[in-house]
Amino acid sequence: MEKKAGTKKSLQTLQASEIRYRRLFETAQDGILILDAETGQIDDVNPYMINMLHYSHEEFLGKKLWEVSPFKDTVLNQAAFEELQDKGYIRYKDLPLETKEGKPIAIEFVSNVYKSNGHKVIQCNIRNITERKEVNQKLEEAAIFQQRLIDALPMPVFYLDSEGRYLGINSSFEKFFGQKREQTTGKSVYEFFPKEIADNFNEKNRVLLQNPGIQIYETIVKDTGGIVRNVIFHKATFPNSDGSVGGLIGAMLDITDLKRAEESYRSIFENSQEGIFRSTPEGKIIMANQAMAKMFGYESPEEGMTSITDVIRQHYVNPEDRRILKEMIKEHGFVKGYETQCYRKDGSIIWISLTMHALRDEKGQIIYYDGINADITNRKQTVERMKKALGATIQAIAVTVETRDPYTAGHQRRVANLACAIATEMNLPIDMIDGIHMAAAIHDLGKISVPSEILSKPTQLTNVEFSLIKTHSQSGYDILKDIDFPGPVARTILEHHERMNGTGYPNGLTGDNILLESRILAVADVVESMASHRPYRAALGLDAAMEEIEKEKGALYDMSVVDACLRLFRKNGYQLQ
C-alpha cells in the first residue's frame, strides 16, 4: 500500500512539473523549438515561434531544422547540428531570418542538449532582436551624428562624466591640444595637462558638478605648440535618466586674437591725436579718450564726461547741428566729415570735423553713437584768410577790367550778385555759390585783351570787331586756367556765352555739356546787360530782359535757371544793385 501511495505521489509531482513546463513553454516570449537530439527532427514548437515566423504548427513538426524554410541557407545547417551534438551548446548572437511573407527579421539563437525522460533532446531558444537592433542602430546613428555635429564646430568641445573622466572630444579639441580621441577617453585632465593647469580645470569642474548649472570663465591654456592662449570656457552639466548629475559638457573659445585686437584698439584709443568718444542717443558722453578731453579744454576724459551733462546746449554752437546729425545717421547709418562749431570748457569756439556711426540692438534701436572728432579750427581759419585774400584779388581784377571798359562799370558786380541770388533760389550748396560769385565777378576778365576803343565804341560793332569781342571768354580762361580756385572758375568764365542749343561760343556746347555754373552766369549776364545802358544803345529795361529769357527758355537758356530768375524778380521783388 505504501509503495502504491509513493508511486502515485511521484506521478502527481511529475504531472505538476510537466504542467508548469508546458505553461512556461507556451507563454514564453522567445521562440522555442524542441528537437530530437539524434535526428534533428522538430518535435515541438511554442506559440511565440509560430507567431514570429507565421508558419503553422504542422509546418514545423516532423521536419529537420534545416529543412524548415526560414532556416535554409543559414549557418543552422547539418554541419552545425553535428557540432551541437558534439559540444552540447551553440549560440549565434545575430542571425538573419525571414518570415513566411518574406519580411526580414534578426534573431539571437541559443541551443543546448539535455535529457528529458532519459531521452536526449535539443532546445532551441530563438529571440527576435529586430527591434533591439533597430534601436541600437538608431543609437549608433545618433552617436555618429552627435560626433559629426561637434566635429563641425570650430572651437574645442569636450564632455566628462561625473568623476571628471573624458567621455569624448571633437576634432578641434584634438587639433588644439594635440590629443587623439582614443587617448583621452576615460582619462582625467591630470593625465595629459600640466599640473598647474589641470588643478585649475579640476577645481572648476568640481564646483560645477557639485552645483549643477552653467559655468563661464576666462583663463589661459597652452596649445599643442606650447603657445599660451587666452580662452573662455562655457560649461554646463547634463543629467542621467534618474535626474542625477551625469557629467558636464564644455566648449572653449580662443580669444587670443580678440584680446590682442582689444589691446591694439586700446592703444589707438588712448594715443590717438583725434578725439574718440561714445555717446547715448540722449547726448550723454559715456566714453572718451584723452585727445577728446584736451580738444575741449578738460584735464581728463572723466572731467569732460562729468561736466558735459547736456551735449546739445553745452557742446554745439548751433544746437540744430545735433538734430541734423541724428537724422543723417538714422537715414544712412553714419555721417562722415560733418563740420560744425563747438564750445570748449572756457567758452571759446572751435571747428571740428565729425565722423559718427550708430550702434543698434537686436531690435534695430540705436543704443550708442561712436564718433571721432578732428579739430579743424586752424584749417578753417587758414581757408578763411585765403578766401579773403582771394576775394580781394578778385575785386582788384574786376576793377582793372572796369577801368578798361568804363561803360560797363559795376556790370560784373551786379551779375555776380544776381548769379548768386539765382543759385541760392535753386538751393545749391554754399561752396558752389561761392565759386559762382568768384567767376561772375571777373567773367569779363578776357576783355583786357580787346582794344579799349572797341569796348567803348558808341556805334554798332562790325563783324570783325564783334569777333574780337567774342574772344574775351577764351582769353579769360587762358589767364585763369592754371590758378587753383575752389571751384571751376576758369571753365565757368569760358562757357558763360555758350547756349543750350549749341549756338553759343566759343565751342558751341549744348545742354548738360555746359556747366550749371556757366548756365547760371549766362542768364545773369544777359539780364543785367539788357537792363543796363551800353555805349551803342540805351538800356532795354528789365521787362525786356525777362521777356527775352522767358521766350528763349529751353532753347538758349537753362529752364530751371530761368524759372529761378523769374521768381526772383516777379515774386521776390529782386532788384539789380
HUDARA-V933092 format. One record per residue. N is the residue number from 1. RES is the residue in one small letter. SS is DSSP state (~ for helix, > for strand, _ for the rest). PSI is psi in whole degrees, -180 to 180 (none if undefined). OMEGA is omega in radians with two decimals (999 if undefined). Layout:
BEGIN
((N | RES | SS | PSI | OMEGA) (N | RES | SS | PSI | OMEGA))
END
This chain:
BEGIN
((1 | m | _ | -45 | -3.14) (2 | e | ~ | -38 | -3.14) (3 | k | ~ | -42 | 3.11) (4 | k | ~ | -40 | -3.13) (5 | a | ~ | -40 | 3.13) (6 | g | ~ | -40 | 3.13) (7 | t | ~ | -41 | 3.14) (8 | k | ~ | -41 | -3.12) (9 | k | ~ | -40 | 3.12) (10 | s | ~ | -41 | 3.12) (11 | l | ~ | -40 | -3.14) (12 | q | ~ | -41 | 3.12) (13 | t | ~ | -43 | 3.14) (14 | l | ~ | -42 | 3.12) (15 | q | ~ | -42 | 3.13) (16 | a | ~ | -41 | 3.12) (17 | s | ~ | -40 | -3.13) (18 | e | ~ | -37 | 3.11) (19 | i | ~ | -44 | 3.12) (20 | r | ~ | -44 | 3.12) (21 | y | ~ | -45 | -3.12) (22 | r | ~ | -41 | 3.12) (23 | r | ~ | -44 | 3.11) (24 | l | ~ | -42 | -3.13) (25 | f | ~ | -43 | -3.05) (26 | e | ~ | -23 | -3.13) (27 | t | ~ | -2 | -3.12) (28 | a | _ | 144 | 3.13) (29 | q | _ | 16 | 2.95) (30 | d | _ | 152 | 3.02) (31 | g | > | 136 | -3.14) (32 | i | > | 131 | 3.03) (33 | l | > | 137 | 3.05) (34 | i | > | 122 | -3.07) (35 | l | > | 151 | 2.97) (36 | d | > | 124 | -3.03) (37 | a | _ | -23 | -3.11) (38 | e | _ | -40 | -3.03) (39 | t | _ | -21 | -3.07) (40 | g | _ | 9 | -3.12) (41 | q | > | 139 | -3.14) (42 | i | > | 122 | 3.13) (43 | d | > | -26 | -3.11) (44 | d | > | 155 | 3.12) (45 | v | > | 138 | -3.09) (46 | n | _ | 164 | -3.08) (47 | p | ~ | -37 | -3.09) (48 | y | ~ | -38 | 3.13) (49 | m | ~ | -40 | 3.12) (50 | i | ~ | -44 | -3.14) (51 | n | ~ | -31 | -3.10) (52 | m | ~ | -45 | -3.05) (53 | l | ~ | -10 | 3.09) (54 | h | _ | 23 | 2.99) (55 | y | _ | 148 | -3.13) (56 | s | _ | 166 | 3.10) (57 | h | ~ | -42 | -3.08) (58 | e | ~ | -29 | -3.11) (59 | e | ~ | -15 | 3.08) (60 | f | ~ | -47 | -2.94) (61 | l | _ | 141 | 3.05) (62 | g | _ | -2 | -3.14) (63 | k | _ | 153 | 3.04) (64 | k | > | 152 | -3.02) (65 | l | ~ | -44 | -3.08) (66 | w | ~ | -3 | 3.07) (67 | e | ~ | -14 | 3.12) (68 | v | _ | 131 | -2.97) (69 | s | ~ | -46 | -3.09) (70 | p | ~ | -28 | -3.05) (71 | f | ~ | 0 | 3.07) (72 | k | _ | 149 | 3.08) (73 | d | _ | 26 | 3.03) (74 | t | _ | -179 | 3.11) (75 | v | _ | -10 | -3.13) (76 | l | _ | 60 | -3.13) (77 | n | _ | -171 | -3.07) (78 | q | ~ | -34 | 3.12) (79 | a | ~ | -40 | 3.11) (80 | a | ~ | -37 | 3.11) (81 | f | ~ | -42 | 3.12) (82 | e | ~ | -37 | 3.07) (83 | e | ~ | -40 | 3.13) (84 | l | ~ | -43 | 3.11) (85 | q | ~ | -37 | -3.08) (86 | d | ~ | -45 | -3.04) (87 | k | ~ | -23 | -3.14) (88 | g | _ | 1 | -3.11) (89 | y | > | 140 | 3.06) (90 | i | > | 146 | -3.11) (91 | r | > | 136 | 3.02) (92 | y | > | 121 | -3.05) (93 | k | > | -29 | -3.05) (94 | d | > | 106 | 3.12) (95 | l | > | 140 | 3.08) (96 | p | > | 132 | 3.06) (97 | l | > | 174 | 3.03) (98 | e | > | 145 | 3.03) (99 | t | _ | 176 | -3.12) (100 | k | _ | -30 | -3.12) (101 | e | _ | 0 | 3.12) (102 | g | _ | 8 | 3.12) (103 | k | _ | 127 | -3.12) (104 | p | > | 139 | 3.03) (105 | i | > | 162 | 3.08) (106 | a | > | 140 | -3.12) (107 | i | > | 158 | 2.93) (108 | e | > | 128 | -3.01) (109 | f | > | 120 | 3.09) (110 | v | > | 129 | -3.11) (111 | s | > | 137 | 3.06) (112 | n | > | 160 | -3.10) (113 | v | > | 134 | 3.06) (114 | y | > | 169 | -3.12) (115 | k | > | 139 | 3.05) (116 | s | > | 116 | -3.10) (117 | n | _ | 40 | 3.07) (118 | g | _ | 7 | -3.08) (119 | h | > | 132 | -3.14) (120 | k | > | 131 | 3.07) (121 | v | > | 161 | 3.06) (122 | i | > | 127 | 3.06) (123 | q | > | 124 | 3.09) (124 | c | > | 118 | 3.06) (125 | n | > | 122 | -3.05) (126 | i | > | 112 | -3.08) (127 | r | > | 130 | 3.09) (128 | n | > | 110 | -3.12) (129 | i | _ | 19 | -3.10) (130 | t | ~ | -50 | -3.12) (131 | e | ~ | -42 | -3.14) (132 | r | ~ | -41 | 3.11) (133 | k | ~ | -40 | 3.13) (134 | e | ~ | -42 | 3.12) (135 | v | ~ | -46 | 3.14) (136 | n | ~ | -39 | 3.13) (137 | q | ~ | -41 | 3.11) (138 | k | ~ | -38 | 3.10) (139 | l | ~ | -41 | 3.11) (140 | e | ~ | -42 | 3.12) (141 | e | ~ | -39 | 3.11) (142 | a | ~ | -40 | 3.13) (143 | a | ~ | -41 | 3.11) (144 | i | ~ | -45 | 3.11) (145 | f | ~ | -45 | -3.14) (146 | q | ~ | -44 | -3.12) (147 | q | ~ | -43 | 3.14) (148 | r | ~ | -34 | 3.11) (149 | l | ~ | -49 | -3.11) (150 | i | ~ | -26 | 3.07) (151 | d | ~ | -27 | -3.14) (152 | a | _ | -16 | -3.13) (153 | l | _ | 139 | -3.06) (154 | p | _ | -11 | -3.14) (155 | m | _ | 153 | 3.10) (156 | p | > | 133 | 3.11) (157 | v | > | 142 | -3.12) (158 | f | > | 159 | 3.01) (159 | y | > | 142 | -3.03) (160 | l | > | 156 | 3.04) (161 | d | > | -179 | -3.06) (162 | s | _ | -13 | 3.09) (163 | e | _ | 2 | 3.12) (164 | g | _ | 14 | 3.11) (165 | r | _ | 142 | -3.09) (166 | y | > | 129 | 3.05) (167 | l | > | -27 | -3.13) (168 | g | > | 161 | 3.09) (169 | i | > | 168 | 3.10) (170 | n | _ | 178 | -3.07) (171 | s | ~ | -37 | 3.13) (172 | s | ~ | -35 | 3.08) (173 | f | ~ | -45 | 3.13) (174 | e | ~ | -46 | -3.09) (175 | k | ~ | -42 | -3.06) (176 | f | ~ | -46 | -3.05) (177 | f | ~ | -7 | 3.14) (178 | g | _ | 28 | -3.14) (179 | q | _ | 132 | 3.09) (180 | k | _ | 154 | -3.10) (181 | r | ~ | -45 | -3.10) (182 | e | ~ | -21 | 3.12) (183 | q | ~ | -24 | -3.07) (184 | t | ~ | -28 | -3.06) (185 | t | _ | 126 | 3.12) (186 | g | _ | -1 | -3.10) (187 | k | _ | 161 | 3.11) (188 | s | _ | 171 | -3.11) (189 | v | ~ | -26 | -3.10) (190 | y | ~ | -17 | -3.05) (191 | e | ~ | -11 | 3.07) (192 | f | _ | 13 | 3.01) (193 | f | _ | 149 | 3.04) (194 | p | _ | 150 | -3.00) (195 | k | ~ | -42 | -3.08) (196 | e | ~ | -37 | 3.10) (197 | i | ~ | -41 | 3.13) (198 | a | ~ | -39 | 3.11) (199 | d | ~ | -43 | -3.14) (200 | n | ~ | -47 | 3.11) (201 | f | ~ | -49 | -3.05) (202 | n | ~ | -41 | -3.13) (203 | e | ~ | -43 | 3.11) (204 | k | ~ | -42 | 3.13) (205 | n | ~ | -41 | -3.13) (206 | r | ~ | -45 | -3.14) (207 | v | ~ | -43 | -3.12) (208 | l | ~ | -42 | -3.14) (209 | l | ~ | -31 | 3.10) (210 | q | ~ | -22 | 3.12) (211 | n | _ | 77 | -3.01) (212 | p | _ | 142 | 3.13) (213 | g | _ | -136 | -3.10) (214 | i | > | 145 | -3.13) (215 | q | > | 129 | 3.11) (216 | i | > | 129 | 3.10) (217 | y | > | 159 | 3.13) (218 | e | > | 141 | 3.12) (219 | t | > | -171 | 3.08) (220 | i | > | 148 | 3.06) (221 | v | > | 170 | 3.03) (222 | k | > | 134 | 3.12) (223 | d | _ | -174 | -3.06) (224 | t | _ | -22 | 3.10) (225 | g | _ | 4 | -3.14) (226 | g | _ | 10 | -3.13) (227 | i | _ | 131 | 3.11) (228 | v | > | 129 | -3.12) (229 | r | > | 141 | 3.01) (230 | n | > | 128 | -3.08) (231 | v | > | 160 | 2.98) (232 | i | > | 127 | 3.08) (233 | f | > | 133 | 2.98) (234 | h | > | 117 | -3.10) (235 | k | > | 153 | 3.08) (236 | a | > | 145 | 3.10) (237 | t | > | 157 | 3.02) (238 | f | > | 149 | -3.03) (239 | p | > | 159 | 2.90) (240 | n | _ | 174 | 3.14) (241 | s | _ | -26 | 3.14) (242 | d | _ | 3 | 3.11) (243 | g | _ | -12 | 3.12) (244 | s | _ | 164 | -3.13) (245 | v | > | 120 | -3.13) (246 | g | > | -25 | -3.12) (247 | g | > | -157 | -3.14) (248 | l | > | 154 | 3.05) (249 | i | > | 141 | -3.09) (250 | g | > | 156 | 3.06) (251 | a | > | 145 | -3.09) (252 | m | > | 124 | -3.13) (253 | l | > | 120 | 3.13) (254 | d | > | 115 | -3.10) (255 | i | _ | 19 | -3.10) (256 | t | ~ | -50 | -3.13) (257 | d | ~ | -37 | 3.11) (258 | l | ~ | -41 | 3.13) (259 | k | ~ | -41 | 3.13) (260 | r | ~ | -41 | 3.11) (261 | a | ~ | -39 | 3.12) (262 | e | ~ | -43 | 3.11) (263 | e | ~ | -39 | 3.11) (264 | s | ~ | -45 | 3.12) (265 | y | ~ | -42 | -3.14) (266 | r | ~ | -41 | 3.12) (267 | s | ~ | -44 | 3.10) (268 | i | ~ | -44 | -3.12) (269 | f | ~ | -46 | -3.04) (270 | e | ~ | -29 | -3.04) (271 | n | ~ | -1 | -3.13) (272 | s | _ | 144 | 3.07) (273 | q | _ | -6 | 3.10) (274 | e | _ | 151 | 3.12) (275 | g | > | 126 | 3.12) (276 | i | > | 136 | -3.06) (277 | f | > | 166 | 2.97) (278 | r | > | 134 | 3.14) (279 | s | > | 160 | 3.09) (280 | t | _ | 163 | 3.08) (281 | p | _ | -25 | 3.14) (282 | e | _ | -13 | 3.08) (283 | g | _ | 6 | 3.13) (284 | k | _ | 128 | 3.11) (285 | i | > | 122 | -3.08) (286 | i | > | -7 | 3.08) (287 | m | > | 137 | 3.13) (288 | a | > | 154 | 3.11) (289 | n | _ | 176 | -3.08) (290 | q | ~ | -36 | 3.14) (291 | a | ~ | -37 | 3.10) (292 | m | ~ | -44 | 3.13) (293 | a | ~ | -47 | -3.12) (294 | k | ~ | -40 | -3.13) (295 | m | ~ | -37 | -3.08) (296 | f | _ | 11 | 2.99) (297 | g | _ | 20 | 3.12) (298 | y | _ | 151 | -3.13) (299 | e | _ | -34 | -3.07) (300 | s | _ | 161 | 3.07) (301 | p | ~ | -36 | -3.13) (302 | e | ~ | -42 | 3.12) (303 | e | ~ | -44 | 3.14) (304 | g | ~ | -45 | -3.12) (305 | m | ~ | -34 | 3.13) (306 | t | ~ | -39 | -3.04) (307 | s | ~ | -37 | -3.09) (308 | i | _ | 98 | -3.13) (309 | t | _ | -22 | 3.12) (310 | d | _ | 91 | -3.01) (311 | v | ~ | -33 | -3.13) (312 | i | ~ | -46 | -3.09) (313 | r | ~ | -41 | -3.03) (314 | q | ~ | -23 | -2.95) (315 | h | ~ | -49 | -3.01) (316 | y | > | 131 | 3.02) (317 | v | _ | -42 | 3.06) (318 | n | _ | 99 | -3.09) (319 | p | _ | -24 | 3.14) (320 | e | ~ | -26 | 3.13) (321 | d | ~ | -37 | 3.13) (322 | r | ~ | -43 | 3.13) (323 | r | ~ | -42 | 3.13) (324 | i | ~ | -43 | 3.13) (325 | l | ~ | -46 | -3.11) (326 | k | ~ | -38 | 3.12) (327 | e | ~ | -41 | 3.13) (328 | m | ~ | -41 | 3.14) (329 | i | ~ | -38 | 3.12) (330 | k | ~ | -38 | -3.09) (331 | e | ~ | -42 | -3.01) (332 | h | ~ | -13 | -3.12) (333 | g | _ | -16 | -3.13) (334 | f | > | 167 | 3.00) (335 | v | > | 140 | -3.06) (336 | k | > | 129 | 3.03) (337 | g | > | 31 | 3.12) (338 | y | > | 124 | -3.08) (339 | e | > | 130 | -3.13) (340 | t | > | 167 | 3.12) (341 | q | > | 141 | -3.11) (342 | c | > | 156 | 3.08) (343 | y | > | 139 | 2.95) (344 | r | _ | 175 | -3.11) (345 | k | _ | -40 | -3.09) (346 | d | _ | 5 | 3.11) (347 | g | _ | -10 | 3.10) (348 | s | _ | 161 | -3.04) (349 | i | > | 136 | 3.05) (350 | i | > | 159 | 3.01) (351 | w | > | 136 | 3.06) (352 | i | > | 151 | 2.98) (353 | s | > | 121 | -2.97) (354 | l | > | 128 | 3.01) (355 | t | > | 128 | -3.05) (356 | m | > | 148 | 2.98) (357 | h | > | 162 | -3.06) (358 | a | > | 144 | 2.97) (359 | l | > | 130 | -3.06) (360 | r | > | 157 | 3.07) (361 | d | _ | -176 | -3.07) (362 | e | _ | -17 | 3.10) (363 | k | _ | 1 | 3.13) (364 | g | _ | 6 | 3.14) (365 | q | _ | 139 | 3.13) (366 | i | > | 127 | 3.12) (367 | i | > | -29 | 3.12) (368 | y | > | 160 | 2.88) (369 | y | > | 126 | 3.01) (370 | d | > | 136 | -3.07) (371 | g | > | 164 | 3.07) (372 | i | > | 129 | 3.09) (373 | n | > | 135 | 3.00) (374 | a | > | 129 | 3.11) (375 | d | > | 112 | -3.10) (376 | i | _ | 23 | -3.10) (377 | t | ~ | -48 | -3.13) (378 | n | ~ | -42 | -3.14) (379 | r | ~ | -44 | -3.14) (380 | k | ~ | -42 | -3.14) (381 | q | ~ | -39 | 3.11) (382 | t | ~ | -44 | 3.13) (383 | v | ~ | -41 | -3.14) (384 | e | ~ | -41 | 3.10) (385 | r | ~ | -40 | 3.13) (386 | m | ~ | -40 | 3.12) (387 | k | ~ | -42 | -3.14) (388 | k | ~ | -42 | 3.12) (389 | a | ~ | -42 | 3.13) (390 | l | ~ | -40 | 3.11) (391 | g | ~ | -41 | 3.12) (392 | a | ~ | -38 | 3.12) (393 | t | ~ | -44 | 3.12) (394 | i | ~ | -41 | -3.14) (395 | q | ~ | -39 | 3.13) (396 | a | ~ | -42 | 3.11) (397 | i | ~ | -43 | -3.12) (398 | a | ~ | -41 | 3.12) (399 | v | ~ | -39 | 3.12) (400 | t | ~ | -44 | 3.13) (401 | v | ~ | -43 | -3.10) (402 | e | ~ | -26 | 3.06) (403 | t | ~ | -36 | 3.12) (404 | r | ~ | -27 | -3.07) (405 | d | _ | 76 | -3.01) (406 | p | ~ | -23 | -3.13) (407 | y | ~ | -19 | 3.13) (408 | t | ~ | 22 | 3.12) (409 | a | _ | 129 | -3.14) (410 | g | _ | -13 | -3.11) (411 | h | ~ | -50 | -3.08) (412 | q | ~ | -39 | 3.14) (413 | r | ~ | -44 | -3.14) (414 | r | ~ | -39 | 3.09) (415 | v | ~ | -42 | -3.14) (416 | a | ~ | -44 | -3.14) (417 | n | ~ | -43 | -3.13) (418 | l | ~ | -43 | -3.14) (419 | a | ~ | -42 | 3.11) (420 | c | ~ | -38 | 3.11) (421 | a | ~ | -41 | 3.11) (422 | i | ~ | -46 | -3.14) (423 | a | ~ | -39 | 3.11) (424 | t | ~ | -42 | 3.10) (425 | e | ~ | -29 | 3.13) (426 | m | _ | 3 | 3.11) (427 | n | _ | 39 | 3.11) (428 | l | _ | 157 | -3.12) (429 | p | _ | 152 | -3.07) (430 | i | ~ | -37 | 3.13) (431 | d | ~ | -37 | 3.12) (432 | m | ~ | -39 | 3.13) (433 | i | ~ | -40 | 3.10) (434 | d | ~ | -42 | 3.12) (435 | g | ~ | -40 | 3.11) (436 | i | ~ | -39 | 3.14) (437 | h | ~ | -43 | 3.14) (438 | m | ~ | -48 | -3.10) (439 | a | ~ | -44 | -3.10) (440 | a | ~ | -34 | -3.09) (441 | a | ~ | -21 | -3.13) (442 | i | _ | 29 | -3.03) (443 | h | _ | -20 | 3.11) (444 | d | _ | 20 | -3.13) (445 | l | ~ | -37 | -3.09) (446 | g | ~ | -14 | -3.13) (447 | k | ~ | -10 | 3.11) (448 | i | ~ | -14 | 3.10) (449 | s | ~ | 0 | 3.13) (450 | v | _ | 134 | 3.14) (451 | p | _ | 138 | -3.07) (452 | s | ~ | -30 | -3.14) (453 | e | ~ | -26 | 3.07) (454 | i | ~ | -40 | -3.13) (455 | l | ~ | -36 | -3.06) (456 | s | _ | 14 | -3.13) (457 | k | _ | 125 | -3.04) (458 | p | _ | -3 | 3.14) (459 | t | _ | 174 | -3.12) (460 | q | _ | 139 | -3.13) (461 | l | _ | 146 | 3.02) (462 | t | _ | 169 | 3.11) (463 | n | ~ | -40 | 3.14) (464 | v | ~ | -44 | -3.14) (465 | e | ~ | -41 | 3.13) (466 | f | ~ | -34 | 3.08) (467 | s | ~ | -39 | 3.09) (468 | l | ~ | -41 | 3.11) (469 | i | ~ | -41 | -3.07) (470 | k | ~ | -15 | 3.12) (471 | t | _ | -8 | -2.99) (472 | h | ~ | -31 | -3.13) (473 | s | ~ | -41 | 3.09) (474 | q | ~ | -41 | 3.14) (475 | s | ~ | -42 | 3.09) (476 | g | ~ | -41 | 3.12) (477 | y | ~ | -44 | -3.12) (478 | d | ~ | -34 | -3.14) (479 | i | ~ | -38 | -2.97) (480 | l | ~ | -10 | -2.94) (481 | k | _ | -28 | -3.08) (482 | d | _ | 3 | 3.11) (483 | i | _ | 134 | -3.08) (484 | d | _ | 83 | 3.09) (485 | f | _ | 156 | 3.04) (486 | p | _ | 62 | -3.10) (487 | g | _ | 171 | -3.07) (488 | p | _ | 60 | -3.06) (489 | v | ~ | -50 | -3.09) (490 | a | ~ | -43 | -3.12) (491 | r | ~ | -37 | 3.12) (492 | t | ~ | -42 | 3.11) (493 | i | ~ | -41 | 3.14) (494 | l | ~ | -38 | -2.97) (495 | e | ~ | 4 | -2.97) (496 | h | _ | -7 | 3.02) (497 | h | _ | 8 | 3.03) (498 | e | _ | 155 | -3.12) (499 | r | _ | 154 | -3.00) (500 | m | _ | -33 | -3.09) (501 | n | > | 6 | 3.07) (502 | g | _ | 8 | -3.10) (503 | t | _ | 1 | -3.12) (504 | g | _ | -173 | -3.12) (505 | y | _ | 161 | 0.17) (506 | p | _ | -11 | -2.97) (507 | n | _ | 4 | 3.11) (508 | g | _ | 39 | 3.14) (509 | l | _ | 158 | 3.14) (510 | t | > | 154 | 2.95) (511 | g | ~ | -131 | -3.06) (512 | d | ~ | -4 | 3.03) (513 | n | ~ | -14 | 3.08) (514 | i | _ | 132 | 3.11) (515 | l | _ | 144 | 3.07) (516 | l | ~ | -38 | 3.12) (517 | e | ~ | -40 | -3.14) (518 | s | ~ | -37 | 3.13) (519 | r | ~ | -37 | 3.09) (520 | i | ~ | -47 | -3.13) (521 | l | ~ | -36 | -3.14) (522 | a | ~ | -47 | -3.13) (523 | v | ~ | -45 | -3.13) (524 | a | ~ | -40 | -3.12) (525 | d | ~ | -43 | -3.14) (526 | v | ~ | -47 | -3.12) (527 | v | ~ | -48 | -3.11) (528 | e | ~ | -40 | -3.12) (529 | s | ~ | -45 | -3.12) (530 | m | ~ | -32 | -3.09) (531 | a | ~ | -9 | -3.05) (532 | s | _ | 163 | 3.13) (533 | h | _ | 144 | 3.04) (534 | r | > | 157 | -3.09) (535 | p | _ | -33 | -3.04) (536 | y | _ | -1 | 3.10) (537 | r | > | 160 | 3.05) (538 | a | _ | 165 | 3.12) (539 | a | _ | 135 | 3.13) (540 | l | _ | -21 | 3.09) (541 | g | _ | 158 | -3.07) (542 | l | ~ | -37 | -3.14) (543 | d | ~ | -41 | 3.12) (544 | a | ~ | -39 | 3.12) (545 | a | ~ | -42 | 3.13) (546 | m | ~ | -41 | 3.12) (547 | e | ~ | -40 | -3.12) (548 | e | ~ | -52 | -3.06) (549 | i | ~ | -31 | 3.12) (550 | e | ~ | -39 | -3.14) (551 | k | ~ | -38 | -3.05) (552 | e | _ | 13 | 3.13) (553 | k | > | 126 | 3.14) (554 | g | _ | -23 | 3.13) (555 | a | _ | -63 | 3.12) (556 | l | _ | -35 | -2.99) (557 | y | > | 150 | 3.14) (558 | d | _ | 133 | -3.04) (559 | m | ~ | -46 | -3.09) (560 | s | ~ | -34 | 3.10) (561 | v | ~ | -45 | 3.13) (562 | v | ~ | -45 | -3.13) (563 | d | ~ | -41 | 3.12) (564 | a | ~ | -40 | -3.13) (565 | c | ~ | -42 | 3.12) (566 | l | ~ | -39 | 3.12) (567 | r | ~ | -40 | -3.13) (568 | l | ~ | -49 | -3.05) (569 | f | ~ | -41 | -3.01) (570 | r | ~ | -30 | -3.12) (571 | k | _ | -37 | -3.04) (572 | n | _ | -7 | 3.08) (573 | g | _ | 31 | -3.13) (574 | y | _ | 144 | 3.10) (575 | q | _ | 140 | 3.08) (576 | l | _ | 131 | -3.13) (577 | q | _ | none | 999))
END
